[in-house]
């Protein structure tokens, strides 16, 4: 990809799953990557996988804590340099029928999946505007586009993230700051494993998901790395406010 060598990128939730794959790809493209993750050890493990020559630094924080986000962004710019790309990947859910949930669960889902990205945008985007350019890639979900049973609040957050991205993309286009959304489908990640559980029922759920995907397989974290690197690069310099489904053709809308 053009224009990524030496650029600084932040990846939230970059210690495992999709975030790890995004971190490794951006590092391979020559970016200096800052991982924002609750688990410092996961970030360090990711850095170890990247190997010699990669510049990856972990900042342990909760993205739903605005003060912590602001402090971490300040630290990244002091340690690595000006942030060129922000990838909002951190997310969390606990699937359940909406009528069986309560406000305490809603608050946690909203704090991580919606307030987290709001906080990172608010901390990073003004710096990009002041420098006249930058890229923000928000990882949403195909649940935002079509809805998903037992994930109503999560889907609402991801749908809100798409609308938020489009709105801010309009506001910042003239400033050279481009924002886009990537929507993964069902993916083999630690979070998916925790949702599915183990045993025969988990296998049935997974098989049912695969049957609904034209490419007949679950997504892998690496399936999203290329499009994120592309959207962060100079190759995507005329793309903003767009939503890209990367889901094996599951939802062709």
C-alpha positions in Angstrom: 0.0 0.0 0.0 1.2 3.5 -0.8 2.1 6.0 1.9 2.1 3.9 5.1 5.9 3.6 5.7 6.8 5.3 8.9 3.2 6.5 9.6 1.8 6.1 13.1 -1.5 4.1 13.6 -3.5 3.4 16.7 -5.5 0.1 16.8 -7.9 -0.3 19.7 -8.4 -3.8 20.9 -5.2 -4.7 19.0 -4.0 -7.4 21.3 -6.1 -10.3 19.9 -8.5 -11.5 17.3 -9.3 -9.1 14.5 -7.3 -6.3 16.2 -4.2 -8.4 16.2 -4.4 -9.2 12.5 -4.9 -5.5 11.8 -1.9 -4.5 13.9 0.4 -7.1 12.2 -0.7 -6.0 8.7 -0.2 -2.3 9.4 3.2 -3.1 11.0 4.1 -5.1 7.9 3.2 -2.1 5.7 5.7 -0.1 7.7 3.5 1.6 10.2 4.5 2.3 13.8 1.5 0.8 15.6 0.1 1.8 19.1 -2.1 -0.9 20.6 -4.8 0.3 23.0 -5.9 -2.8 24.9 -7.2 -3.7 28.4 -4.6 -6.5 28.5 -1.1 -5.3 28.1 0.2 -8.9 27.9 -2.0 -9.5 24.8 -0.4 -6.5 23.1 3.1 -7.6 24.0 2.3 -11.1 22.6 1.2 -9.4 19.3 4.4 -7.4 19.2 6.4 -10.6 19.6 4.6 -12.3 16.7 5.4 -9.3 14.5 9.1 -10.0 15.0 12.3 -8.0 14.6 12.0 -4.6 12.9 8.3 -4.0 13.7 7.5 -1.0 15.8 4.5 -1.9 18.1 3.9 -0.4 21.5 1.1 -1.3 23.9 -0.9 1.2 26.0 -3.0 -0.6 28.6 -6.3 1.3 29.0 -10.1 1.0 28.9 -11.4 2.8 25.8 -14.6 3.7 27.7 -12.5 5.9 30.0 -12.2 9.3 28.2 -9.4 10.6 30.5 -7.4 7.4 29.9 -7.9 7.7 26.1 -6.8 11.3 26.1 -3.7 10.5 28.1 -2.8 7.5 25.9 -3.1 9.6 22.7 -0.9 12.2 24.1 1.6 9.5 25.1 1.5 7.9 21.6 2.4 11.2 19.9 5.2 11.8 22.4 6.6 8.2 21.9 5.9 7.4 18.2 5.0 10.7 16.5 1.8 12.2 15.0 -1.1 9.8 14.5 -2.0 9.3 10.9 -4.5 6.4 11.2 -7.0 5.5 13.9 -8.6 2.1 13.8 -11.4 1.6 16.2 -11.6 -2.1 16.6 -12.3 -2.7 20.3 -15.7 -4.2 21.0 -17.6 -6.4 23.4 -21.0 -8.0 23.6 -22.9 -10.5 25.7 -25.6 -11.9 23.5 -29.1 -12.3 25.0 -32.7 -11.6 24.1 -33.3 -7.9 24.5 -36.3 -8.4 26.9 -34.1 -10.5 29.2 -31.4 -7.8 29.6 -31.2 -4.7 31.8 -29.7 -1.3 31.9 -26.4 -2.4 33.5 -25.7 -4.6 30.5 -26.8 -1.9 28.0 -24.5 0.6 29.7 -21.5 -1.7 29.4 -22.2 -2.5 25.7 -22.7 1.2 24.9 -19.7 2.3 26.8 -17.3 0.1 24.9 -18.9 0.0 21.5 -20.1 3.5 21.1 -18.6 5.8 23.7 -15.2 4.2 23.2 -15.0 5.3 19.5 -16.5 8.7 20.3 -13.7 9.3 22.8 -10.9 8.2 20.4 -12.3 10.4 17.6 -12.5 13.4 20.0 -8.9 12.8 21.1 -7.3 12.1 17.7 -9.3 13.9 15.0 -8.5 17.5 16.1 -4.8 16.6 15.8 -5.4 15.3 12.3 -7.3 18.4 11.3 -4.5 20.6 12.6 -2.0 18.7 10.5 -4.3 18.6 7.4 -4.8 14.9 7.0 -5.5 11.5 8.5 -7.5 8.3 8.2 -10.0 6.8 10.6 -11.3 3.3 10.0 -14.2 2.1 12.3 -14.8 -1.6 12.6 -18.5 -2.1 13.0 -20.4 -5.3 12.1 -22.8 -6.6 9.5 -25.2 -6.7 12.6 -25.4 -3.0 12.1 -26.7 -3.3 8.6 -29.3 -6.1 9.0 -29.7 -6.7 12.7 -28.9 -9.8 14.7 -31.1 -11.7 17.1 -29.8 -11.5 20.7 -27.6 -8.6 19.9 -30.0 -5.7 19.8 -28.0 -3.1 21.8 -24.7 -4.2 20.2 -26.3 -3.8 16.7 -27.7 -0.4 17.7 -24.2 0.7 18.7 -22.6 -0.5 15.5 -25.4 1.1 13.5 -24.8 4.3 15.3 -21.1 4.1 14.6 -21.9 3.9 10.9 -24.1 7.0 11.0 -21.6 8.8 13.2 -18.8 7.9 10.7 -20.7 9.3 7.7 -21.6 12.5 9.6 -18.0 13.2 10.7 -16.7 12.2 7.3 -18.8 15.1 5.9 -17.6 17.5 8.5 -13.9 16.7 8.1 -13.6 16.0 4.3 -12.4 19.5 3.6 -9.7 19.1 6.3 -8.2 16.0 4.6 -9.4 13.6 7.3 -11.1 10.6 5.7 -13.4 8.2 7.6 -14.7 4.8 6.6 -16.3 1.7 8.1 -15.5 -2.0 7.7 -18.3 -4.4 8.7 -17.1 -8.0 9.5 -19.3 -11.0 9.4 -19.1 -14.0 11.7 -15.4 -14.5 12.5 -13.3 -17.0 14.3 -12.1 -14.9 17.2 -11.8 -15.4 21.0 -15.0 -13.3 21.4 -16.9 -15.5 19.0 -15.6 -18.6 20.9 -16.8 -17.2 24.2 -20.2 -16.5 22.6 -20.6 -19.9 21.1 -19.3 -21.9 24.0 -18.3 -25.5 23.6 -19.8 -28.8 22.8 -22.4 -30.0 20.3 -24.7 -26.9 20.5 -21.7 -24.7 19.7 -20.9 -26.8 16.6 -24.6 -26.5 15.5 -24.6 -22.8 15.8 -21.4 -22.4 13.9 -22.6 -24.8 11.1 -25.8 -22.7 10.9 -23.8 -19.5 10.4 -21.6 -21.1 7.8 -24.7 -22.3 5.8 -25.8 -18.7 5.5 -22.5 -17.5 4.0 -22.1 -18.0 0.2 -18.3 -18.6 0.6 -19.1 -21.4 3.0 -16.7 -20.5 5.8 -16.4 -18.3 8.8 -14.3 -15.2 8.5 -10.7 -15.2 9.8 -9.1 -12.1 11.4 -6.7 -11.8 8.5 -9.6 -11.4 6.1 -10.0 -7.7 7.3 -6.4 -6.7 7.4 -6.0 -5.8 3.7 -9.0 -3.5 3.4 -8.0 -1.7 6.6 -4.5 -1.2 5.4 -5.9 0.0 2.0 -8.2 2.5 3.7 -5.4 3.9 5.8 -3.2 4.3 2.7 -2.7 6.9 0.0 -4.4 4.4 -2.4 -7.8 5.3 -0.7 -7.3 9.0 -0.9 -10.6 9.6 -2.7 -12.8 7.4 -0.5 -14.7 8.7 2.6 -18.0 8.1 4.4 -18.3 4.5 3.0 -19.3 1.3 4.6 -17.7 -2.0 3.4 -19.1 -5.4 4.2 -16.5 -8.1 4.5 -18.6 -11.1 5.2 -18.2 -13.7 2.5 -21.3 -12.4 0.8 -23.6 -13.1 3.7 -25.6 -9.9 3.3 -25.6 -8.5 -0.2 -27.2 -5.2 0.3 
